[in-house]
Amino acid sequence: MPDDMEIRVPQDDERIDITDLKEVDYWTKWFGVSEARLRMAVASAGTIKDDLRTYLGLP
């Protein structure tokens, strides 16, 4: 039985799927942003990790 508290690594680590709440949790921790900030970034910059990193001003 899978552990619901386990943070799952996304199947595609180059794109963010904001419809999957476990992925949202993973990416908010990875980027160090709130869920609202991540969703706003995805709405503005798209779902590609490198584009989001640039949009969020991260190295």
All heavy atoms as TSV, in Angstrom:
chain	resi	resn	atom	element	x	y	z
A	1	MET	N	N	0.842	-1.187	0.000
A	1	MET	CA	C	0.000	0.000	0.000
A	1	MET	C	C	0.886	1.249	0.000
A	1	MET	O	O	1.754	1.394	0.838
A	1	MET	CB	C	-0.868	-0.039	1.257
A	1	MET	CG	C	-1.811	1.109	1.350
A	1	MET	SD	S	-3.099	0.691	2.527
A	1	MET	CE	C	-3.096	2.154	3.495
A	2	PRO	N	N	0.678	2.139	-0.959
A	2	PRO	CA	C	1.519	3.333	-1.026
A	2	PRO	C	C	1.284	4.252	0.164
A	2	PRO	O	O	0.196	4.344	0.702
A	2	PRO	CB	C	1.113	4.018	-2.330
A	2	PRO	CG	C	-0.084	3.331	-2.829
A	2	PRO	CD	C	-0.286	2.082	-2.032
A	3	ASP	N	N	2.334	4.935	0.541
A	3	ASP	CA	C	2.262	5.877	1.638
A	3	ASP	C	C	1.795	7.221	1.094
A	3	ASP	O	O	2.475	7.843	0.287
A	3	ASP	CB	C	3.652	5.989	2.278
A	3	ASP	CG	C	3.666	6.930	3.460
A	3	ASP	OD1	O	2.617	7.423	3.869
A	3	ASP	OD2	O	4.766	7.147	3.983
A	4	ASP	N	N	0.630	7.696	1.537
A	4	ASP	CA	C	0.076	8.952	1.035
A	4	ASP	C	C	0.917	10.162	1.423
A	4	ASP	O	O	0.801	11.215	0.819
A	4	ASP	CB	C	-1.349	9.134	1.534
A	4	ASP	CG	C	-2.314	8.181	0.866
A	4	ASP	OD1	O	-2.014	7.677	-0.229
A	4	ASP	OD2	O	-3.372	7.954	1.441
A	5	MET	N	N	1.742	10.042	2.449
A	5	MET	CA	C	2.572	11.152	2.877
A	5	MET	C	C	3.868	11.246	2.065
A	5	MET	O	O	4.604	12.204	2.183
A	5	MET	CB	C	2.912	11.019	4.364
A	5	MET	CG	C	1.685	11.028	5.259
A	5	MET	SD	S	0.662	12.498	5.047
A	5	MET	CE	C	1.717	13.711	5.792
A	6	GLU	N	N	4.140	10.259	1.259
A	6	GLU	CA	C	5.366	10.223	0.463
A	6	GLU	C	C	5.310	11.277	-0.632
A	6	GLU	O	O	4.307	11.429	-1.317
A	6	GLU	CB	C	5.499	8.835	-0.162
A	6	GLU	CG	C	6.696	8.657	-1.036
A	6	GLU	CD	C	6.743	7.258	-1.627
A	6	GLU	OE1	O	6.351	6.314	-0.950
A	6	GLU	OE2	O	7.165	7.142	-2.782
A	7	ILE	N	N	6.391	12.029	-0.770
A	7	ILE	CA	C	6.470	13.003	-1.859
A	7	ILE	C	C	6.946	12.260	-3.099
A	7	ILE	O	O	8.027	11.697	-3.119
A	7	ILE	CB	C	7.427	14.163	-1.517
A	7	ILE	CG1	C	6.881	14.941	-0.332
A	7	ILE	CG2	C	7.610	15.075	-2.726
A	7	ILE	CD1	C	7.790	16.032	0.147
A	8	ARG	N	N	6.107	12.261	-4.098
A	8	ARG	CA	C	6.395	11.533	-5.317
A	8	ARG	C	C	7.153	12.425	-6.296
A	8	ARG	O	O	6.776	13.572	-6.530
A	8	ARG	CB	C	5.080	11.087	-5.952
A	8	ARG	CG	C	5.289	10.196	-7.156
A	8	ARG	CD	C	3.985	9.899	-7.783
A	8	ARG	NE	N	3.421	11.172	-8.228
A	8	ARG	CZ	C	2.234	11.282	-8.777
A	8	ARG	NH1	N	1.472	10.270	-8.937
A	8	ARG	NH2	N	1.799	12.463	-9.165
A	9	VAL	N	N	8.195	11.880	-6.863
A	9	VAL	CA	C	8.933	12.594	-7.898
A	9	VAL	C	C	8.104	12.509	-9.174
A	9	VAL	O	O	7.616	11.443	-9.537
A	9	VAL	CB	C	10.335	11.968	-8.112
A	9	VAL	CG1	C	11.059	12.648	-9.247
A	9	VAL	CG2	C	11.142	12.044	-6.826
A	10	PRO	N	N	7.918	13.623	-9.868
A	10	PRO	CA	C	7.102	13.620	-11.084
A	10	PRO	C	C	7.653	12.680	-12.151
A	10	PRO	O	O	8.865	12.493	-12.261
A	10	PRO	CB	C	7.189	15.063	-11.569
A	10	PRO	CG	C	7.599	15.847	-10.388
A	10	PRO	CD	C	8.421	14.940	-9.544
A	11	GLN	N	N	6.760	12.114	-12.940
A	11	GLN	CA	C	7.176	11.239	-14.031
A	11	GLN	C	C	7.969	12.013	-15.073
A	11	GLN	O	O	8.923	11.501	-15.625
A	11	GLN	CB	C	5.964	10.580	-14.675
A	11	GLN	CG	C	5.333	9.546	-13.788
A	11	GLN	CD	C	4.200	8.821	-14.477
A	11	GLN	OE1	O	3.947	9.004	-15.663
A	11	GLN	NE2	N	3.509	7.995	-13.736
A	12	ASP	N	N	7.559	13.235	-15.342
A	12	ASP	CA	C	8.269	14.093	-16.285
A	12	ASP	C	C	8.876	15.231	-15.474
A	12	ASP	O	O	8.172	16.128	-15.034
A	12	ASP	CB	C	7.301	14.630	-17.333
A	12	ASP	CG	C	7.977	15.512	-18.379
A	12	ASP	OD1	O	9.188	15.818	-18.228
A	12	ASP	OD2	O	7.313	15.902	-19.346
A	13	ASP	N	N	10.178	15.179	-15.259
A	13	ASP	CA	C	10.797	16.186	-14.394
A	13	ASP	C	C	11.141	17.485	-15.121
A	13	ASP	O	O	11.815	18.342	-14.573
A	13	ASP	CB	C	12.016	15.621	-13.672
A	13	ASP	CG	C	13.174	15.331	-14.603
A	13	ASP	OD1	O	12.985	15.341	-15.823
A	13	ASP	OD2	O	14.280	15.088	-14.092
A	14	GLU	N	N	10.660	17.657	-16.336
A	14	GLU	CA	C	10.887	18.894	-17.077
A	14	GLU	C	C	9.609	19.720	-17.208
A	14	GLU	O	O	9.672	20.868	-17.628
A	14	GLU	CB	C	11.451	18.596	-18.471
A	14	GLU	CG	C	12.845	17.992	-18.429
A	14	GLU	CD	C	13.861	18.909	-17.747
A	14	GLU	OE1	O	13.859	20.119	-18.016
A	14	GLU	OE2	O	14.638	18.399	-16.933
A	15	ARG	N	N	8.469	19.130	-16.883
A	15	ARG	CA	C	7.184	19.823	-16.994
A	15	ARG	C	C	6.409	19.676	-15.693
A	15	ARG	O	O	6.461	18.654	-15.048
A	15	ARG	CB	C	6.331	19.243	-18.121
A	15	ARG	CG	C	6.886	19.539	-19.478
A	15	ARG	CD	C	5.912	19.050	-20.545
A	15	ARG	NE	N	6.400	19.371	-21.855
A	15	ARG	CZ	C	6.151	20.515	-22.483
A	15	ARG	NH1	N	5.416	21.424	-21.935
A	15	ARG	NH2	N	6.646	20.736	-23.675
A	16	ILE	N	N	5.666	20.708	-15.352
A	16	ILE	CA	C	4.879	20.718	-14.132
A	16	ILE	C	C	3.426	20.438	-14.484
A	16	ILE	O	O	2.863	21.078	-15.367
A	16	ILE	CB	C	5.003	22.079	-13.406
A	16	ILE	CG1	C	6.381	22.219	-12.765
A	16	ILE	CG2	C	3.965	22.232	-12.335
A	16	ILE	CD1	C	7.453	22.659	-13.656
A	17	ASP	N	N	2.826	19.459	-13.788
A	17	ASP	CA	C	1.411	19.138	-13.963
A	17	ASP	C	C	0.670	19.695	-12.752
A	17	ASP	O	O	0.655	19.078	-11.692
A	17	ASP	CB	C	1.219	17.626	-14.067
A	17	ASP	CG	C	-0.244	17.229	-14.203
A	17	ASP	OD1	O	-1.119	18.113	-14.282
A	17	ASP	OD2	O	-0.514	16.010	-14.226
A	18	ILE	N	N	0.051	20.863	-12.903
A	18	ILE	CA	C	-0.600	21.490	-11.755
A	18	ILE	C	C	-1.955	20.866	-11.437
A	18	ILE	O	O	-2.593	21.258	-10.467
A	18	ILE	CB	C	-0.718	23.018	-11.910
A	18	ILE	CG1	C	-1.566	23.380	-13.110
A	18	ILE	CG2	C	0.643	23.664	-11.963
A	18	ILE	CD1	C	-1.973	24.837	-13.129
A	19	THR	N	N	-2.390	19.889	-12.233
A	19	THR	CA	C	-3.630	19.187	-11.912
A	19	THR	C	C	-3.381	18.045	-10.939
A	19	THR	O	O	-4.327	17.499	-10.379
A	19	THR	CB	C	-4.314	18.633	-13.183
A	19	THR	OG1	O	-3.480	17.652	-13.788
A	19	THR	CG2	C	-4.611	19.769	-14.166
A	20	ASP	N	N	-2.128	17.690	-10.726
A	20	ASP	CA	C	-1.754	16.615	-9.805
A	20	ASP	C	C	-1.255	17.253	-8.503
A	20	ASP	O	O	-0.183	17.857	-8.471
A	20	ASP	CB	C	-0.665	15.758	-10.445
A	20	ASP	CG	C	-0.266	14.562	-9.610
A	20	ASP	OD1	O	-0.383	14.625	-8.369
A	20	ASP	OD2	O	0.182	13.565	-10.195
A	21	LEU	N	N	-2.020	17.124	-7.433
A	21	LEU	CA	C	-1.688	17.801	-6.180
A	21	LEU	C	C	-0.376	17.333	-5.576
A	21	LEU	O	O	0.330	18.114	-4.939
A	21	LEU	CB	C	-2.824	17.639	-5.174
A	21	LEU	CG	C	-4.138	18.304	-5.580
A	21	LEU	CD1	C	-5.198	18.084	-4.523
A	21	LEU	CD2	C	-3.938	19.781	-5.843
A	22	LYS	N	N	-0.005	16.070	-5.786
A	22	LYS	CA	C	1.281	15.587	-5.281
A	22	LYS	C	C	2.436	16.244	-6.038
A	22	LYS	O	O	3.468	16.549	-5.455
A	22	LYS	CB	C	1.362	14.071	-5.347
A	22	LYS	CG	C	0.449	13.419	-4.324
A	22	LYS	CD	C	0.731	11.961	-4.198
A	22	LYS	CE	C	-0.256	11.316	-3.280
A	22	LYS	NZ	N	0.151	11.237	-1.918
A	23	GLU	N	N	2.253	16.455	-7.332
A	23	GLU	CA	C	3.276	17.167	-8.100
A	23	GLU	C	C	3.344	18.630	-7.679
A	23	GLU	O	O	4.433	19.196	-7.576
A	23	GLU	CB	C	3.006	17.069	-9.604
A	23	GLU	CG	C	3.473	15.780	-10.197
A	23	GLU	CD	C	3.675	15.867	-11.690
A	23	GLU	OE1	O	4.009	16.948	-12.220
A	23	GLU	OE2	O	3.516	14.826	-12.338
A	24	VAL	N	N	2.210	19.241	-7.437
A	24	VAL	CA	C	2.203	20.634	-6.978
A	24	VAL	C	C	2.990	20.730	-5.678
A	24	VAL	O	O	3.823	21.626	-5.512
A	24	VAL	CB	C	0.758	21.151	-6.807
A	24	VAL	CG1	C	0.741	22.493	-6.084
A	24	VAL	CG2	C	0.069	21.267	-8.153
A	25	ASP	N	N	2.765	19.794	-4.764
A	25	ASP	CA	C	3.501	19.786	-3.501
A	25	ASP	C	C	5.003	19.635	-3.746
A	25	ASP	O	O	5.813	20.351	-3.163
A	25	ASP	CB	C	2.984	18.651	-2.608
A	25	ASP	CG	C	3.572	18.705	-1.216
A	25	ASP	OD1	O	3.621	19.798	-0.631
A	25	ASP	OD2	O	3.988	17.643	-0.722
A	26	TYR	N	N	5.363	18.728	-4.640
A	26	TYR	CA	C	6.774	18.512	-4.967
A	26	TYR	C	C	7.412	19.789	-5.526
A	26	TYR	O	O	8.462	20.227	-5.073
A	26	TYR	CB	C	6.907	17.375	-5.982
A	26	TYR	CG	C	8.311	17.194	-6.494
A	26	TYR	CD1	C	9.220	16.405	-5.798
A	26	TYR	CD2	C	8.746	17.802	-7.669
A	26	TYR	CE1	C	10.517	16.242	-6.252
A	26	TYR	CE2	C	10.031	17.648	-8.131
A	26	TYR	CZ	C	10.912	16.858	-7.422
A	26	TYR	OH	O	12.206	16.700	-7.871
A	27	TRP	N	N	6.745	20.399	-6.511
A	27	TRP	CA	C	7.328	21.564	-7.178
A	27	TRP	C	C	7.350	22.800	-6.280
A	27	TRP	O	O	8.261	23.614	-6.396
A	27	TRP	CB	C	6.612	21.852	-8.499
A	27	TRP	CG	C	6.928	20.836	-9.536
A	27	TRP	CD1	C	6.084	19.916	-10.075
A	27	TRP	CD2	C	8.204	20.600	-10.148
A	27	TRP	NE1	N	6.748	19.129	-10.982
A	27	TRP	CE2	C	8.055	19.526	-11.045
A	27	TRP	CE3	C	9.458	21.182	-10.026
A	27	TRP	CZ2	C	9.100	19.040	-11.814
A	27	TRP	CZ3	C	10.509	20.689	-10.794
A	27	TRP	CH2	C	10.321	19.636	-11.675
A	28	THR	N	N	6.385	22.963	-5.382
A	28	THR	CA	C	6.447	24.101	-4.470
A	28	THR	C	C	7.666	23.978	-3.559
A	28	THR	O	O	8.336	24.974	-3.287
A	28	THR	CB	C	5.169	24.249	-3.616
A	28	THR	OG1	O	4.935	23.047	-2.884
A	28	THR	CG2	C	3.977	24.597	-4.475
A	29	LYS	N	N	7.959	22.776	-3.132
A	29	LYS	CA	C	9.157	22.565	-2.302
A	29	LYS	C	C	10.424	22.741	-3.134
A	29	LYS	O	O	11.393	23.331	-2.692
A	29	LYS	CB	C	9.111	21.185	-1.655
A	29	LYS	CG	C	8.095	21.111	-0.530
A	29	LYS	CD	C	8.015	19.724	0.049
A	29	LYS	CE	C	7.068	19.622	1.218
A	29	LYS	NZ	N	5.721	20.020	0.982
A	30	TRP	N	N	10.428	22.225	-4.339
A	30	TRP	CA	C	11.603	22.290	-5.213
A	30	TRP	C	C	11.957	23.736	-5.547
A	30	TRP	O	O	13.111	24.136	-5.499
A	30	TRP	CB	C	11.352	21.479	-6.481
A	30	TRP	CG	C	12.577	21.173	-7.255
A	30	TRP	CD1	C	13.410	20.115	-7.090
A	30	TRP	CD2	C	13.121	21.936	-8.348
A	30	TRP	NE1	N	14.441	20.172	-7.996
A	30	TRP	CE2	C	14.293	21.283	-8.786
A	30	TRP	CE3	C	12.741	23.097	-8.996
A	30	TRP	CZ2	C	15.065	21.759	-9.823
A	30	TRP	CZ3	C	13.516	23.564	-10.038
A	30	TRP	CH2	C	14.662	22.888	-10.434
A	31	PHE	N	N	10.940	24.545	-5.895
A	31	PHE	CA	C	11.160	25.950	-6.235
A	31	PHE	C	C	11.227	26.835	-4.995
A	31	PHE	O	O	11.690	27.969	-5.074
A	31	PHE	CB	C	10.048	26.484	-7.150
A	31	PHE	CG	C	10.139	26.037	-8.583
A	31	PHE	CD1	C	9.090	25.332	-9.169
A	31	PHE	CD2	C	11.239	26.317	-9.364
A	31	PHE	CE1	C	9.148	24.929	-10.493
A	31	PHE	CE2	C	11.316	25.925	-10.698
A	31	PHE	CZ	C	10.260	25.226	-11.255
A	32	GLY	N	N	10.693	26.357	-3.868
A	32	GLY	CA	C	10.673	27.163	-2.654
A	32	GLY	C	C	9.648	28.286	-2.711
A	32	GLY	O	O	9.908	29.400	-2.251
A	33	VAL	N	N	8.495	27.990	-3.305
A	33	VAL	CA	C	7.430	28.985	-3.444
A	33	VAL	C	C	6.115	28.416	-2.917
A	33	VAL	O	O	5.976	27.210	-2.731
A	33	VAL	CB	C	7.248	29.422	-4.920
A	33	VAL	CG1	C	8.500	30.095	-5.454
A	33	VAL	CG2	C	6.844	28.258	-5.806
A	34	SER	N	N	5.147	29.287	-2.726
A	34	SER	CA	C	3.820	28.844	-2.298
A	34	SER	C	C	3.075	28.228	-3.491
A	34	SER	O	O	3.457	28.429	-4.658
A	34	SER	CB	C	3.022	30.024	-1.769
A	34	SER	OG	O	2.706	30.915	-2.821
A	35	GLU	N	N	1.999	27.516	-3.174
A	35	GLU	CA	C	1.179	26.937	-4.236
A	35	GLU	C	C	0.588	28.040	-5.116
A	35	GLU	O	O	0.568	27.915	-6.346
A	35	GLU	CB	C	0.059	26.086	-3.636
A	35	GLU	CG	C	-0.821	25.454	-4.687
A	35	GLU	CD	C	-1.916	24.569	-4.119
A	35	GLU	OE1	O	-1.814	24.139	-2.963
A	35	GLU	OE2	O	-2.871	24.297	-4.870
A	36	ALA	N	N	0.138	29.106	-4.492
A	36	ALA	CA	C	-0.443	30.216	-5.260
A	36	ALA	C	C	0.594	30.816	-6.212
A	36	ALA	O	O	0.284	31.108	-7.373
A	36	ALA	CB	C	-0.983	31.284	-4.316
A	37	ARG	N	N	1.818	30.990	-5.739
A	37	ARG	CA	C	2.894	31.551	-6.573
A	37	ARG	C	C	3.223	30.602	-7.724
A	37	ARG	O	O	3.430	31.050	-8.857
A	37	ARG	CB	C	4.138	31.807	-5.705
A	37	ARG	CG	C	5.295	32.385	-6.462
A	37	ARG	CD	C	5.095	33.864	-6.740
A	37	ARG	NE	N	6.319	34.409	-7.299
A	37	ARG	CZ	C	6.355	35.092	-8.433
A	37	ARG	NH1	N	5.269	35.369	-9.089
A	37	ARG	NH2	N	7.505	35.531	-8.888
A	38	LEU	N	N	3.254	29.300	-7.443
A	38	LEU	CA	C	3.525	28.324	-8.505
A	38	LEU	C	C	2.429	28.368	-9.557
A	38	LEU	O	O	2.717	28.401	-10.756
A	38	LEU	CB	C	3.647	26.915	-7.918
A	38	LEU	CG	C	3.874	25.807	-8.941
A	38	LEU	CD1	C	5.247	25.961	-9.605
A	38	LEU	CD2	C	3.740	24.436	-8.298
A	39	ARG	N	N	1.191	28.388	-9.130
A	39	ARG	CA	C	0.080	28.412	-10.089
A	39	ARG	C	C	0.088	29.703	-10.923
A	39	ARG	O	O	-0.182	29.669	-12.119
A	39	ARG	CB	C	-1.251	28.235	-9.369
A	39	ARG	CG	C	-1.421	26.819	-8.818
A	39	ARG	CD	C	-2.778	26.613	-8.162
A	39	ARG	NE	N	-2.901	25.289	-7.607
A	39	ARG	CZ	C	-3.180	24.191	-8.310
A	39	ARG	NH1	N	-3.368	24.269	-9.612
A	39	ARG	NH2	N	-3.281	23.020	-7.713
A	40	MET	N	N	0.418	30.820	-10.301
A	40	MET	CA	C	0.517	32.078	-11.031
A	40	MET	C	C	1.664	32.015	-12.048
A	40	MET	O	O	1.521	32.478	-13.186
A	40	MET	CB	C	0.741	33.243	-10.069
A	40	MET	CG	C	0.675	34.578	-10.744
A	40	MET	SD	S	0.819	36.052	-9.686
A	40	MET	CE	C	1.137	35.449	-8.078
A	41	ALA	N	N	2.777	31.434	-11.650
A	41	ALA	CA	C	3.921	31.307	-12.548
A	41	ALA	C	C	3.581	30.416	-13.739
A	41	ALA	O	O	3.923	30.736	-14.878
A	41	ALA	CB	C	5.132	30.751	-11.797
A	42	VAL	N	N	2.895	29.316	-13.476
A	42	VAL	CA	C	2.504	28.407	-14.569
A	42	VAL	C	C	1.532	29.125	-15.511
A	42	VAL	O	O	1.646	28.993	-16.734
A	42	VAL	CB	C	1.896	27.101	-14.013
A	42	VAL	CG1	C	1.207	26.302	-15.105
A	42	VAL	CG2	C	2.980	26.259	-13.344
A	43	ALA	N	N	0.610	29.887	-14.964
A	43	ALA	CA	C	-0.343	30.626	-15.801
A	43	ALA	C	C	0.372	31.645	-16.685
A	43	ALA	O	O	-0.032	31.888	-17.822
A	43	ALA	CB	C	-1.385	31.317	-14.926
A	44	SER	N	N	1.461	32.224	-16.192
A	44	SER	CA	C	2.186	33.254	-16.944
A	44	SER	C	C	3.278	32.697	-17.847
A	44	SER	O	O	3.454	33.156	-18.964
A	44	SER	CB	C	2.832	34.254	-15.980
A	44	SER	OG	O	1.846	34.949	-15.291
A	45	ALA	N	N	4.031	31.693	-17.337
A	45	ALA	CA	C	5.222	31.224	-18.050
A	45	ALA	C	C	5.084	29.839	-18.667
A	45	ALA	O	O	5.958	29.410	-19.408
A	45	ALA	CB	C	6.424	31.237	-17.099
A	46	GLY	N	N	4.013	29.131	-18.349
A	46	GLY	CA	C	3.842	27.782	-18.890
A	46	GLY	C	C	4.316	26.723	-17.919
A	46	GLY	O	O	4.631	27.005	-16.765
A	47	THR	N	N	4.401	25.491	-18.390
A	47	THR	CA	C	4.669	24.353	-17.512
A	47	THR	C	C	6.100	23.819	-17.588
A	47	THR	O	O	6.418	22.853	-16.905
A	47	THR	CB	C	3.705	23.194	-17.835
A	47	THR	OG1	O	3.899	22.794	-19.192
A	47	THR	CG2	C	2.260	23.588	-17.593
A	48	ILE	N	N	6.948	24.416	-18.390
A	48	ILE	CA	C	8.320	23.921	-18.535
A	48	ILE	C	C	9.176	24.434	-17.372
A	48	ILE	O	O	9.202	25.631	-17.085
A	48	ILE	CB	C	8.921	24.317	-19.886
A	48	ILE	CG1	C	8.095	23.665	-20.996
A	48	ILE	CG2	C	10.390	23.906	-19.975
A	48	ILE	CD1	C	8.466	24.082	-22.382
A	49	LYS	N	N	9.860	23.502	-16.707
A	49	LYS	CA	C	10.618	23.808	-15.493
A	49	LYS	C	C	11.607	24.956	-15.683
A	49	LYS	O	O	11.661	25.867	-14.858
A	49	LYS	CB	C	11.358	22.553	-15.023
A	49	LYS	CG	C	12.207	22.776	-13.794
A	49	LYS	CD	C	12.841	21.491	-13.285
A	49	LYS	CE	C	13.912	20.984	-14.199
A	49	LYS	NZ	N	14.626	19.826	-13.679
A	50	ASP	N	N	12.388	24.951	-16.741
A	50	ASP	CA	C	13.389	26.003	-16.952
A	50	ASP	C	C	12.741	27.367	-17.172
A	50	ASP	O	O	13.248	28.382	-16.708
A	50	ASP	CB	C	14.317	25.653	-18.115
A	50	ASP	CG	C	15.253	24.510	-17.779
A	50	ASP	OD1	O	15.481	24.242	-16.577
A	50	ASP	OD2	O	15.765	23.865	-18.719
A	51	ASP	N	N	11.602	27.405	-17.871
A	51	ASP	CA	C	10.882	28.663	-18.063
A	51	ASP	C	C	10.359	29.188	-16.734
A	51	ASP	O	O	10.415	30.387	-16.469
A	51	ASP	CB	C	9.724	28.475	-19.045
A	51	ASP	CG	C	10.188	28.177	-20.456
A	51	ASP	OD1	O	11.386	28.403	-20.762
A	51	ASP	OD2	O	9.358	27.705	-21.253
A	52	LEU	N	N	9.879	28.282	-15.895
A	52	LEU	CA	C	9.381	28.682	-14.581
A	52	LEU	C	C	10.520	29.173	-13.692
A	52	LEU	O	O	10.369	30.151	-12.961
A	52	LEU	CB	C	8.653	27.517	-13.907
A	52	LEU	CG	C	7.304	27.179	-14.525
A	52	LEU	CD1	C	6.796	25.865	-14.001
A	52	LEU	CD2	C	6.319	28.294	-14.263
A	53	ARG	N	N	11.652	28.509	-13.759
A	53	ARG	CA	C	12.807	28.934	-12.973
A	53	ARG	C	C	13.192	30.365	-13.344
A	53	ARG	O	O	13.444	31.199	-12.476
A	53	ARG	CB	C	13.978	27.982	-13.199
A	53	ARG	CG	C	15.195	28.327	-12.357
A	53	ARG	CD	C	16.357	27.420	-12.624
A	53	ARG	NE	N	16.014	26.050	-12.388
A	53	ARG	CZ	C	16.462	25.028	-13.107
A	53	ARG	NH1	N	17.279	25.230	-14.114
A	53	ARG	NH2	N	16.094	23.805	-12.838
A	54	THR	N	N	13.208	30.658	-14.633
A	54	THR	CA	C	13.538	32.004	-15.107
A	54	THR	C	C	12.478	33.005	-14.649
A	54	THR	O	O	12.810	34.075	-14.132
A	54	THR	CB	C	13.658	32.024	-16.639
A	54	THR	OG1	O	14.679	31.108	-17.033
A	54	THR	CG2	C	13.975	33.405	-17.155
A	55	TYR	N	N	11.221	32.645	-14.820
A	55	TYR	CA	C	10.128	33.534	-14.414
A	55	TYR	C	C	10.189	33.859	-12.926
A	55	TYR	O	O	9.955	34.998	-12.510
A	55	TYR	CB	C	8.796	32.879	-14.753
A	55	TYR	CG	C	7.586	33.706	-14.352
A	55	TYR	CD1	C	7.105	34.699	-15.182
A	55	TYR	CD2	C	6.961	33.492	-13.128
A	55	TYR	CE1	C	6.015	35.477	-14.813
A	55	TYR	CE2	C	5.866	34.258	-12.744
A	55	TYR	CZ	C	5.409	35.239	-13.582
A	55	TYR	OH	O	4.332	36.004	-13.211
A	56	LEU	N	N	10.527	32.858	-12.122
A	56	LEU	CA	C	10.580	33.035	-10.670
A	56	LEU	C	C	11.879	33.704	-10.211
A	56	LEU	O	O	12.049	34.004	-9.040
A	56	LEU	CB	C	10.421	31.684	-9.971
A	56	LEU	CG	C	9.034	31.031	-10.118
A	56	LEU	CD1	C	9.068	29.589	-9.658
A	56	LEU	CD2	C	7.992	31.831	-9.361
A	57	GLY	N	N	12.802	33.933	-11.141
A	57	GLY	CA	C	14.058	34.599	-10.804
A	57	GLY	C	C	15.023	33.725	-10.035
A	57	GLY	O	O	15.809	34.218	-9.233
A	58	LEU	N	N	14.967	32.427	-10.288
A	58	LEU	CA	C	15.854	31.480	-9.601
A	58	LEU	C	C	17.045	31.130	-10.480
A	58	LEU	O	O	16.942	31.139	-11.702
A	58	LEU	CB	C	15.059	30.209	-9.249
A	58	LEU	CG	C	13.832	30.418	-8.375
A	58	LEU	CD1	C	13.045	29.132	-8.257
A	58	LEU	CD2	C	14.233	30.927	-7.008
A	59	PRO	N	N	18.170	30.794	-9.845
A	59	PRO	CA	C	19.369	30.435	-10.631
A	59	PRO	C	C	19.218	29.104	-11.343
A	59	PRO	O	O	18.456	28.280	-11.017
A	59	PRO	CB	C	20.474	30.357	-9.596
A	59	PRO	CG	C	19.812	30.332	-8.273
A	59	PRO	CD	C	18.399	30.811	-8.444
